[in-house]
Amino acid sequence: MSQREIPWPHAPLHQLTQSGTFIVTAATYNKEHCFRGAKRLAVLHRGLLKVAHDFNWRLEAWAAFSNHYHFIGHSPDAEAKNLSEMISTLHAKTAGWINRLDRTPGRQVWFSSLINIRGAQRAGLNGAPPRPWSMQSIDSI
């Protein structure tokens, strides 16, 4: 996939709302640095942007690291009904790619499909004081 095919929300308008805005964090299994190196990290970064675009999420901010990523995004609906499918798709595609590269078929790359998630109000993004993180399985969202 070329750089030109990647949906890059350059300088997006930042309009955080209580409904439908989420902060998501996901980590690799045992915090292993599976995406260390420019090429590997670029695949995770592009994958996150592409999958978010494909699932109609509007990202406000994101960061990809060798063993985890974060994003703040607006769901296409207030309940984030497609978040589980979106994260599962990202994890399946990136795990498949990294395992082919490392010749480690079947290796667990992502941590049990658990993510940290909080809505904008709980995060304090709408002026309200922050509330604690909640840990949820993507299957329960």
DSSP file (Angstrom, degrees, kcal/mol; ACC not computed):
  #  RESIDUE AA STRUCTURE BP1 BP2  ACC     N-H-->O    O-->H-N    N-H-->O    O-->H-N    TCO  KAPPA ALPHA  PHI   PSI    X-CA   Y-CA   Z-CA
    1    1 A M              0   0    0      0, 0.0     2,-0.1     0, 0.0     5,-0.0   0.000 360.0 360.0 360.0 131.6    0.0    0.0    0.0
    2    2 A S    >   -     0   0    0      1,-0.1     3,-1.3     3,-0.0     4,-0.4  -0.430 360.0-111.9 -85.4 161.4    1.5    3.4   -0.9
    3    3 A Q  G >  S+     0   0    0      1,-0.3     3,-1.2     2,-0.2    -1,-0.1   0.828 115.6  62.8 -58.6 -32.4    1.5    6.4    1.3
    4    4 A R  G 3  S+     0   0    0      1,-0.3    -1,-0.3     3,-0.0     4,-0.1   0.728  97.2  56.7 -68.9 -21.9   -1.0    8.1   -1.1
    5    5 A E  G <  S+     0   0    0     -3,-1.3    -1,-0.3     2,-0.1    -2,-0.2   0.533  84.5  99.4 -86.5  -6.0   -3.6    5.5   -0.3
    6    6 A I  S <  S-     0   0    0     -3,-1.2     2,-0.7    -4,-0.4    41,-0.1  -0.699  77.6-126.6 -87.0 123.5   -3.6    6.1    3.4
    7    7 A P        -     0   0    0      0, 0.0    46,-0.1     0, 0.0    -2,-0.1  -0.577  31.1-173.5 -69.1 112.9   -6.4    8.3    4.7
    8    8 A W        -     0   0    0     -2,-0.7     2,-2.6    -4,-0.1    38,-0.0  -0.903  19.1-150.2-114.3 104.1   -4.5   11.0    6.7
    9    9 A P        -     0   0    0      0, 0.0     2,-0.2     0, 0.0    49,-0.0  -0.426  24.5-161.6 -74.4  75.6   -6.8   13.4    8.6
   10   10 A H        -     0   0    0     -2,-2.6    -2,-0.0     1,-0.3     0, 0.0  -0.393  65.5 -15.9 -65.3 126.5   -4.3   16.3    8.3
   11   11 A A  S    S-     0   0    0     -2,-0.2    -1,-0.3     1,-0.1     3,-0.1   0.906  87.7-160.5  46.2  58.2   -5.1   19.0   10.8
   12   12 A P        -     0   0    0      0, 0.0     2,-0.4     0, 0.0    -1,-0.1  -0.304  26.2-100.2 -67.9 152.9   -8.6   17.8   11.7
   13   13 A L        -     0   0    0      1,-0.1     2,-1.0     2,-0.1    -2,-0.0  -0.606  37.7-135.6 -68.5 123.6  -11.1   20.1   13.3
   14   14 A H        +     0   0    0     -2,-0.4     2,-0.4    -3,-0.1    -1,-0.1  -0.738  40.8 154.6 -91.7 101.6  -11.0   19.2   17.0
   15   15 A Q        -     0   0    0     -2,-1.0     2,-0.4     2,-0.0    -2,-0.1  -0.784  20.9-170.1-126.4  86.7  -14.6   19.1   18.3
   16   16 A L        -     0   0    0     -2,-0.4     2,-0.3   109,-0.2     3,-0.1  -0.630   8.2-179.0 -81.8 131.5  -14.7   16.7   21.2
   17   17 A T        -     0   0    0     -2,-0.4   103,-0.3     2,-0.1     4,-0.3  -0.866  36.1-121.4-126.0 160.9  -18.1   15.9   22.4
   18   18 A Q  S >  S+     0   0    0     -2,-0.3     3,-0.7   102,-0.2   102,-0.6   0.928  95.1  68.1 -66.8 -44.7  -19.4   13.7   25.2
   19   19 A S  T 3  S-     0   0    0      1,-0.2    -2,-0.1   100,-0.1    60,-0.1  -0.657 114.7  -1.7 -85.4 123.3  -21.3   11.4   23.0
   20   20 A G  T 3  S+     0   0    0     58,-0.8    55,-3.4    -2,-0.5     2,-0.5   0.538  94.4 119.3  83.7   7.7  -19.4    9.1   20.8
   21   21 A T  E <   +A   74   0A   0     -3,-0.7    99,-1.4    -4,-0.3     2,-0.3  -0.930  38.5 176.5-109.4 129.3  -15.8   10.2   21.6
   22   22 A F  E     -AB  73 119A   0     51,-2.8    51,-2.6    -2,-0.5     2,-0.5  -0.947  29.8-142.9-134.6 149.2  -13.5    7.6   23.0
   23   23 A I  E     -AB  72 118A   0     95,-2.0    95,-1.1    -2,-0.3     2,-0.4  -0.962  28.3-171.7-106.7 126.5   -9.9    7.2   24.1
   24   24 A V  E     -AB  71 117A   0     47,-3.0    47,-2.1    -2,-0.5     2,-0.4  -0.964  11.5-179.5-125.4 136.9   -8.6    3.8   23.2
   25   25 A T  E     +AB  70 116A   0     91,-1.5    91,-1.9    -2,-0.4     2,-0.3  -0.999   4.1 177.1-131.5 135.5   -5.3    2.1   24.2
   26   26 A A  E     -A   69   0A   0     43,-2.0    43,-2.2    -2,-0.4     2,-0.3  -0.993   8.7-160.9-138.0 146.9   -4.2   -1.4   23.2
   27   27 A A  E     -A   68   0A   0     87,-0.5    84,-2.5    -2,-0.3    41,-0.3  -0.881  22.4-106.3-127.7 156.4   -0.9   -3.2   23.9
   28   28 A T  B >   -E  110   0B   0     39,-2.7     3,-2.1    -2,-0.3    82,-0.3  -0.370  55.7 -77.9 -74.1 159.8    1.0   -6.1   22.5
   29   29 A Y  G >  S-     0   0    0     80,-3.1     3,-2.0     1,-0.3    -1,-0.1  -0.388 117.0  -3.3 -61.5 129.9    1.1   -9.4   24.4
   30   30 A N  G 3  S-     0   0    0      1,-0.3    -1,-0.3    -2,-0.1     3,-0.1   0.725 119.1 -81.2  55.5  25.0    3.6   -9.1   27.3
   31   31 A K  G <  S+     0   0    0     -3,-2.1    -1,-0.3     1,-0.2    -2,-0.2   0.770  76.7 175.2  54.3  28.0    4.4   -5.6   26.1
   32   32 A E    <   -     0   0    0     -3,-2.0     2,-2.1    77,-0.2     3,-0.3  -0.405  38.8-122.2 -65.3 139.1    6.7   -7.2   23.5
   33   33 A H    >   +     0   0    0      1,-0.2     3,-1.2    -3,-0.1    34,-0.2  -0.434  52.3 153.4 -83.9  65.5    8.2   -4.7   21.0
   34   34 A C  T 3  S+     0   0    0     -2,-2.1    -1,-0.2     1,-0.3    33,-0.2   0.763  70.1  48.9 -66.2 -26.9    6.8   -6.4   17.9
   35   35 A F  T 3  S+     0   0    0     31,-2.4    -1,-0.3    -3,-0.3     2,-0.3  -0.029  76.0 141.6-108.2  30.1    6.7   -3.1   16.0
   36   36 A R    <   +     0   0    0     -3,-1.2     4,-0.3    30,-0.3     3,-0.1  -0.540  48.6  44.8 -71.9 134.7   10.2   -1.9   16.7
   37   37 A G  S  > S-     0   0    0     -2,-0.3     4,-2.6     1,-0.1     5,-0.3  -0.035  94.6 -88.0 105.6 149.9   11.8   -0.3   13.7
   38   38 A A  H  > S+     0   0    0      1,-0.2     4,-2.3     2,-0.2     5,-0.2   0.882 122.2  48.3 -60.2 -44.0   10.6    2.2   11.1
   39   39 A K  H  > S+     0   0    0      2,-0.2     4,-1.6     1,-0.2    -1,-0.2   0.932 114.9  44.3 -65.1 -46.3    9.0   -0.3    8.7
   40   40 A R  H  > S+     0   0    0     -4,-0.3     4,-1.8     1,-0.2    -2,-0.2   0.917 114.8  48.5 -65.8 -43.4    7.1   -2.3   11.3
   41   41 A L  H  X S+     0   0    0     -4,-2.6     4,-2.7     1,-0.2    -1,-0.2   0.882 107.8  55.6 -65.3 -37.7    5.9    0.9   13.1
   42   42 A A  H  X S+     0   0    0     -4,-2.3     4,-3.0    -5,-0.3     5,-0.3   0.874 105.1  53.3 -62.7 -36.5    4.8    2.3    9.8
   43   43 A V  H  X S+     0   0    0     -4,-1.6     4,-2.5     2,-0.2    -1,-0.2   0.929 111.3  45.0 -64.7 -44.6    2.6   -0.8    9.2
   44   44 A L  H  X S+     0   0    0     -4,-1.8     4,-2.5     2,-0.2    -2,-0.2   0.935 115.2  48.3 -62.9 -45.7    0.9   -0.4   12.5
   45   45 A H  H  X S+     0   0    0     -4,-2.7     4,-2.1     2,-0.2    -2,-0.2   0.946 115.1  43.3 -60.8 -51.4    0.4    3.4   12.0
   46   46 A R  H  X S+     0   0    0     -4,-3.0     4,-2.8     1,-0.2     5,-0.2   0.894 112.7  54.4 -62.1 -40.0   -1.0    3.0    8.5
   47   47 A G  H  X S+     0   0    0     -4,-2.5     4,-2.8    -5,-0.3     5,-0.3   0.918 107.5  49.6 -60.8 -44.1   -3.1    0.1    9.6
   48   48 A L  H  X S+     0   0    0     -4,-2.5     4,-2.3     1,-0.2     5,-0.2   0.937 114.3  44.4 -60.2 -47.8   -4.7    2.1   12.4
   49   49 A L  H  X S+     0   0    0     -4,-2.1     4,-2.0     2,-0.2    -2,-0.2   0.902 115.8  47.3 -65.2 -40.7   -5.5    5.0   10.1
   50   50 A K  H  X S+     0   0    0     -4,-2.8     4,-2.8     2,-0.2    -2,-0.2   0.934 113.8  45.7 -68.0 -46.7   -6.8    2.7    7.3
   51   51 A V  H  X S+     0   0    0     -4,-2.8     4,-1.9    -5,-0.2     6,-0.2   0.913 112.1  51.8 -65.7 -41.5   -9.0    0.6    9.6
   52   52 A A  H  <>S+     0   0    0     -4,-2.3     5,-2.9    -5,-0.3    -1,-0.2   0.930 112.7  46.5 -59.0 -44.6  -10.4    3.7   11.4
   53   53 A H  H ><5S+     0   0    0     -4,-2.0     3,-1.6     1,-0.2    -2,-0.2   0.930 110.6  51.9 -62.3 -46.2  -11.3    5.2    8.0
   54   54 A D  H 3<5S+     0   0    0     -4,-2.8    -1,-0.2     1,-0.3    -2,-0.2   0.800 112.3  46.1 -62.0 -30.0  -12.8    1.9    6.8
   55   55 A F  T 3<5S-     0   0    0     -4,-1.9    -1,-0.3    -5,-0.2    -2,-0.2   0.255 116.8-112.9 -98.3  11.3  -15.0    1.8    9.9
   56   56 A N  T < 5 +     0   0    0     -3,-1.6     2,-0.4     1,-0.2    -3,-0.2   0.778  64.4 149.2  64.2  30.2  -16.0    5.5    9.7
   57   57 A W      < -     0   0    0     -5,-2.9     2,-0.7    -6,-0.2    -1,-0.2  -0.747  40.2-143.7 -88.9 143.1  -14.2    6.6   12.8
   58   58 A R  E     -C   74   0A   0     16,-2.0    16,-2.8    -2,-0.4     2,-0.3  -0.929  16.6-149.0-108.5 111.2  -12.9   10.1   12.8
   59   59 A L  E     -C   73   0A   0     -2,-0.7    14,-0.3    14,-0.2     3,-0.1  -0.625  20.4-179.2 -84.6 135.6   -9.6   10.3   14.7
   60   60 A E  E    S-     0   0A   0     12,-3.2     2,-0.3     1,-0.4    13,-0.2   0.771  74.2  -4.4 -95.3 -38.3   -8.6   13.4   16.6
   61   61 A A  E     +C   72   0A   0     11,-1.4    11,-2.7     2,-0.0    -1,-0.4  -0.987  65.5 174.4-155.2 151.4   -5.3   12.2   17.8
   62   62 A W  E     -C   71   0A   0     -2,-0.3     2,-0.3     9,-0.2     9,-0.2  -0.989  10.6-168.3-157.7 156.6   -3.3    9.0   17.7
   63   63 A A  E     -C   70   0A   0      7,-2.3     7,-2.5    -2,-0.3     2,-0.4  -0.962   6.4-162.0-150.3 133.2    0.1    7.6   18.6
   64   64 A A  E     +C   69   0A   0     -2,-0.3     2,-0.2     5,-0.2     5,-0.2  -0.968  13.7 176.6-119.6 132.5    1.7    4.3   17.6
   65   65 A F        -     0   0    0      3,-3.0     3,-0.3    -2,-0.4   -30,-0.1  -0.722  47.0 -93.0-125.9 174.8    4.6    2.8   19.5
   66   66 A S  S    S+     0   0    0     -2,-0.2   -31,-2.4     1,-0.2   -30,-0.3   0.712 122.5  19.6 -66.8 -19.7    6.5   -0.5   19.2
   67   67 A N  S    S+     0   0    0      1,-0.2   -39,-2.7   -34,-0.2     2,-0.3   0.308 128.9  11.2-134.4   9.9    4.4   -2.2   21.8
   68   68 A H  E     -A   27   0A   0     -3,-0.3    -3,-3.0   -41,-0.3     2,-0.3  -0.982  54.7-149.6-169.7 171.1    1.1   -0.2   22.1
   69   69 A Y  E     -AC  26  64A   0    -43,-2.2   -43,-2.0    -2,-0.3     2,-0.3  -0.977   4.0-160.0-147.7 162.3   -1.0    2.5   20.5
   70   70 A H  E     +AC  25  63A   0     -7,-2.5    -7,-2.3    -2,-0.3     2,-0.3  -0.967  10.9 175.2-135.6 151.2   -3.5    5.1   21.6
   71   71 A F  E     -AC  24  62A   0    -47,-2.1   -47,-3.0    -2,-0.3     2,-0.5  -0.971  23.8-148.9-153.9 152.9   -6.2    7.1   19.8
   72   72 A I  E     +AC  23  61A   0    -11,-2.7   -12,-3.2    -2,-0.3   -11,-1.4  -0.987  39.7 162.7-112.2 122.9   -8.9    9.5   20.5
   73   73 A G  E     -AC  22  59A   0    -51,-2.6   -51,-2.8    -2,-0.5     2,-0.6  -0.972  41.1-121.9-146.3 157.8  -11.7    9.1   18.0
   74   74 A H  E     -AC  21  58A   0    -16,-2.8   -16,-2.0    -2,-0.3   -53,-0.2  -0.876  30.5-138.4 -99.2 124.1  -15.3    9.8   17.3
   75   75 A S        -     0   0    0    -55,-3.4   -18,-0.1    -2,-0.6   -19,-0.1  -0.446  20.3-119.9 -74.3 151.9  -17.5    6.7   16.7
   76   76 A P  S    S+     0   0    0      0, 0.0     2,-0.3     0, 0.0    -1,-0.1   0.669 103.2  30.0 -66.9 -13.0  -20.0    6.8   13.9
   77   77 A D  S >  S-     0   0    0    -57,-0.1     3,-1.3     1,-0.0    -2,-0.2  -0.954  90.9-110.3-140.1 160.9  -22.6    6.2   16.6
   78   78 A A  T 3  S+     0   0    0     -2,-0.3   -58,-0.8     1,-0.3   -57,-0.1   0.747 114.9  50.4 -64.7 -25.1  -22.7    7.2   20.3
   79   79 A E  T 3  S-     0   0    0    -60,-0.1    -1,-0.3   -59,-0.1     4,-0.1   0.446 101.5-127.2 -95.4  -0.3  -22.3    3.6   21.6
   80   80 A A    X   +     0   0    0     -3,-1.3     3,-1.7     1,-0.1     4,-0.4   0.927  40.9 172.8  55.3  48.2  -19.3    2.7   19.5
   81   81 A K  T 3  S+     0   0    0      1,-0.3     4,-0.3     2,-0.1     3,-0.2   0.771  73.0  44.6 -61.1 -28.3  -21.1   -0.4   18.2
   82   82 A N  T 3> S+     0   0    0      1,-0.2     4,-2.5     2,-0.1    -1,-0.3   0.313  82.8  99.5-101.0  10.7  -18.4   -1.2   15.7
   83   83 A L  H <> S+     0   0    0     -3,-1.7     4,-2.8     1,-0.2     5,-0.3   0.926  82.0  51.0 -61.7 -45.2  -15.4   -0.7   18.0
   84   84 A S  H  > S+     0   0    0     -4,-0.4     4,-2.5    -3,-0.2    -1,-0.2   0.931 113.6  44.1 -58.4 -47.5  -14.9   -4.3   18.7
   85   85 A E  H  > S+     0   0    0     -4,-0.3     4,-2.3     2,-0.2    -1,-0.2   0.892 113.7  51.5 -65.5 -39.5  -14.9   -5.3   15.0
   86   86 A M  H  X S+     0   0    0     -4,-2.5     4,-2.4     2,-0.2    -2,-0.2   0.942 113.5  42.5 -63.1 -48.6  -12.6   -2.4   14.2
   87   87 A I  H  X S+     0   0    0     -4,-2.8     4,-2.8     1,-0.2     5,-0.2   0.899 113.7  52.7 -66.7 -40.7  -10.0   -3.3   16.8
   88   88 A S  H  X S+     0   0    0     -4,-2.5     4,-2.6    -5,-0.3    -1,-0.2   0.902 109.9  48.9 -61.1 -40.5  -10.3   -7.0   16.0
   89   89 A T  H  X S+     0   0    0     -4,-2.3     4,-2.5     2,-0.2     5,-0.2   0.937 112.4  47.5 -63.9 -47.6   -9.7   -6.2   12.3
   90   90 A L  H  X S+     0   0    0     -4,-2.4     4,-2.6     1,-0.2     5,-0.3   0.932 115.0  45.9 -59.2 -46.4   -6.7   -4.1   13.1
   91   91 A H  H  X S+     0   0    0     -4,-2.8     4,-2.5     1,-0.2     5,-0.3   0.904 112.7  49.3 -66.7 -41.6   -5.2   -6.7   15.4
   92   92 A A  H  X S+     0   0    0     -4,-2.6     4,-2.2    -5,-0.2    -1,-0.2   0.927 115.0  44.3 -63.9 -44.1   -5.8   -9.6   13.0
   93   93 A K  H  X S+     0   0    0     -4,-2.5     4,-2.1    -5,-0.2    -2,-0.2   0.931 117.7  42.6 -68.5 -45.4   -4.2   -7.8   10.1
   94   94 A T  H  X S+     0   0    0     -4,-2.6     4,-2.6    -5,-0.2     5,-0.2   0.887 115.2  49.9 -71.2 -36.7   -1.2   -6.4   12.0
   95   95 A A  H  X S+     0   0    0     -4,-2.5     4,-2.5    -5,-0.3     5,-0.2   0.922 111.2  49.7 -65.7 -42.9   -0.6   -9.7   13.8
   96   96 A G  H  X S+     0   0    0     -4,-2.2     4,-2.0    -5,-0.3    -2,-0.2   0.924 113.6  45.9 -60.4 -44.6   -0.8  -11.7   10.6
   97   97 A W  H  X S+     0   0    0     -4,-2.1     4,-2.3     2,-0.2    -2,-0.2   0.937 114.8  45.4 -64.3 -47.9    1.7   -9.3    8.9
   98   98 A I  H  X S+     0   0    0     -4,-2.6     4,-2.4     1,-0.2    -1,-0.2   0.870 112.8  51.4 -68.2 -35.4    4.2   -9.3   11.8
   99   99 A N  H  X>S+     0   0    0     -4,-2.5     5,-2.5    -5,-0.2     4,-0.7   0.867 110.1  48.9 -70.0 -35.5    4.0  -13.1   12.2
  100  100 A R  H  <5S+     0   0    0     -4,-2.0     3,-0.5    -5,-0.2    -2,-0.2   0.926 112.5  49.1 -65.4 -43.0    4.7  -13.6    8.5
  101  101 A L  H  <5S+     0   0    0     -4,-2.3    -2,-0.2     1,-0.2    -1,-0.2   0.909 118.4  38.4 -61.2 -43.3    7.6  -11.2    8.7
  102  102 A D  H  <5S-     0   0    0     -4,-2.4    -1,-0.2    -5,-0.2    -2,-0.2   0.476 107.0-125.0 -87.5  -3.0    9.0  -13.0   11.8
  103  103 A R  T  <5S+     0   0    0     -4,-0.7    -3,-0.2    -3,-0.5    -4,-0.1   0.922  70.7 129.1  56.2  47.1    8.1  -16.5   10.6
  104  104 A T    > < -     0   0    0     -5,-2.5     3,-1.9    -6,-0.1    -1,-0.1  -0.574  42.2-165.7-128.1  67.3    6.2  -17.1   13.8
  105  105 A P  T 3  S+     0   0    0      0, 0.0    -9,-0.1     0, 0.0    -5,-0.0  -0.275  72.6  12.9 -59.9 135.9    2.8  -18.4   12.7
  106  106 A G  T 3  S+     0   0    0      1,-0.3     2,-0.1   -11,-0.1   -10,-0.1   0.373  85.1 148.0  84.0  -5.9    0.1  -18.4   15.4
  107  107 A R    <   -     0   0    0     -3,-1.9     2,-0.5   -12,-0.1    -1,-0.3  -0.391  54.1-116.5 -63.4 138.1    2.1  -16.3   17.9
  108  108 A Q        +     0   0    0      1,-0.2    -1,-0.1    -2,-0.1     3,-0.1  -0.668  40.1 170.2 -76.0 122.0   -0.1  -14.1   20.0
  109  109 A V        +     0   0    0     -2,-0.5   -80,-3.1     1,-0.1     2,-0.3   0.821  56.7  54.2-100.6 -43.4    0.7  -10.5   19.2
  110  110 A W  B    S-E   28   0B   0    -82,-0.3     2,-1.1   -19,-0.1   -82,-0.3  -0.707  91.2-103.7-101.7 149.2   -2.0   -8.5   21.0
  111  111 A F  S >  S-     0   0    0    -84,-2.5     3,-2.5    -2,-0.3   -84,-0.2  -0.581  72.9 -62.3 -76.0  97.8   -2.9   -8.7   24.6
  112  112 A S  T 3  S-     0   0    0     -2,-1.1    -1,-0.2     1,-0.3     3,-0.1   0.596  84.2 -80.8  42.9  23.8   -6.1  -10.7   25.0
  113  113 A S  T 3  S+     0   0    0      1,-0.2    25,-1.9   -86,-0.2     2,-0.4   0.805  89.6 145.8  54.7  30.2   -8.1   -8.1   23.0
  114  114 A L  E <   - D   0 137A   0     -3,-2.5   -87,-0.5    23,-0.2     2,-0.3  -0.807  24.0-178.7 -97.6 140.9   -8.4   -5.9   26.1
  115  115 A I  E     - D   0 136A   0     21,-2.1    21,-1.9    -2,-0.4     2,-0.5  -0.961  29.7-122.7-133.9 153.0   -8.4   -2.2   25.6
  116  116 A N  E     +BD  25 135A   0    -91,-1.9   -91,-1.5    -2,-0.3     2,-0.4  -0.833  41.7 174.0 -87.7 132.7   -8.6    0.8   27.9
  117  117 A I  E     +BD  24 134A   0     17,-1.9    17,-0.9    -2,-0.5     2,-0.3  -1.000  13.7 165.0-142.9 141.7  -11.6    2.9   26.9
  118  118 A R  E     -B   23   0A   0    -95,-1.1   -95,-2.0    -2,-0.4    15,-0.1  -0.970  31.7-120.2-153.2 144.9  -13.3    6.0   28.3
  119  119 A G  E  >  -B   22   0A   0     -2,-0.3     4,-1.9   -97,-0.2   -97,-0.2  -0.296  38.4 -99.2 -77.6 168.2  -15.7    8.4   26.9
  120  120 A A  H  >>S+     0   0    0    -99,-1.4     5,-2.1  -102,-0.6     4,-0.7   0.860 121.3  51.9 -59.5 -38.9  -15.0   12.1   26.6
  121  121 A Q  H >45S+     0   0    0   -103,-0.4     3,-0.9     1,-0.2    -1,-0.2   0.935 111.1  46.8 -65.7 -44.4  -16.9   13.0   29.8
  122  122 A R  H 345S+     0   0    0      1,-0.2     9,-4.4  -104,-0.1    -1,-0.2   0.802 111.1  53.5 -67.1 -27.0  -15.0   10.5   31.9
  123  123 A A  H 3<5S-     0   0    0     -4,-1.9    -1,-0.2     7,-0.2    -2,-0.2   0.588 111.4-120.0 -83.0 -10.1  -11.7   11.6   30.3
  124  124 A G  T X<5S+     0   0    0     -3,-0.9     3,-1.1    -4,-0.7    -3,-0.2   0.660  73.3 131.6  81.4  15.1  -12.3   15.2   31.2
  125  125 A L  T 3 < +     0   0    0     -5,-2.1    -4,-0.2     1,-0.3  -109,-0.2   0.627  68.2  52.9 -78.6 -12.1  -12.2   16.3   27.6
  126  126 A N  T 3  S-     0   0    0     -6,-0.6    -1,-0.3     2,-0.2    -5,-0.1   0.129 130.3 -87.4-108.2  21.4  -15.4   18.3   27.8
  127  127 A G  S <  S+     0   0    0     -3,-1.1    -2,-0.1     1,-0.4    -6,-0.1   0.231  93.3 122.0  96.0 -14.0  -14.3   20.4   30.8
  128  128 A A  S    S-     0   0    0      1,-0.1    -1,-0.4    -7,-0.0    -2,-0.2  -0.493  75.7 -93.1 -78.2 151.9  -15.5   17.9   33.4
  129  129 A P        -     0   0    0      0, 0.0    -5,-0.3     0, 0.0    -1,-0.1  -0.368  52.2 -98.5 -62.6 144.4  -13.0   16.5   35.9
  130  130 A P        -     0   0    0      0, 0.0    -7,-0.2     0, 0.0    -8,-0.1  -0.287  34.3-153.1 -66.0 148.7  -11.5   13.2   34.7
  131  131 A R        -     0   0    0     -9,-4.4    -3,-0.0     1,-0.1     0, 0.0  -0.746  34.7 -76.9-112.2 165.5  -12.8    9.9   36.0
  132  132 A P        -     0   0    0      0, 0.0    -1,-0.1     0, 0.0     2,-0.0  -0.177  50.5-100.8 -63.7 155.1  -10.8    6.7   36.3
  133  133 A W        -     0   0    0    -15,-0.1     2,-0.4    -3,-0.1   -15,-0.1  -0.311  31.8-145.3 -64.1 154.2  -10.1    4.5   33.3
  134  134 A S  E     -D  117   0A   0    -17,-0.9   -17,-1.9     2,-0.0     2,-0.6  -0.988   4.6-141.8-123.1 140.6  -12.2    1.4   32.8
  135  135 A M  E     +D  116   0A   0     -2,-0.4     2,-0.4   -19,-0.2   -19,-0.2  -0.888  29.4 170.5-101.8 123.6  -10.8   -1.8   31.4
  136  136 A Q  E     -D  115   0A   0    -21,-1.9   -21,-2.1    -2,-0.6     2,-0.3  -0.970  36.0-118.9-133.2 147.7  -13.2   -3.5   29.0
  137  137 A S  E >   -D  114   0A   0     -2,-0.4     3,-1.8   -23,-0.2     4,-0.3  -0.638  27.3-127.4 -75.7 141.8  -13.0   -6.4   26.7
  138  138 A I  G >  S+     0   0    0    -25,-1.9     3,-0.9    -2,-0.3   -54,-0.2   0.762 109.5  65.0 -64.6 -20.3  -13.7   -5.3   23.1
  139  139 A D  G 3  S+     0   0    0    -26,-0.3    -1,-0.3     1,-0.2   -25,-0.1   0.704  98.2  53.7 -71.9 -18.2  -16.2   -8.1   23.0
  140  140 A S  G <         0   0    0     -3,-1.8    -1,-0.2     1,-0.2    -2,-0.2   0.447 360.0 360.0 -95.5  -0.2  -18.3   -6.4   25.7
  141  141 A I    <         0   0    0     -3,-0.9   -58,-0.2    -4,-0.3    -1,-0.2   0.453 360.0 360.0 -92.2 360.0  -18.6   -3.1   23.9
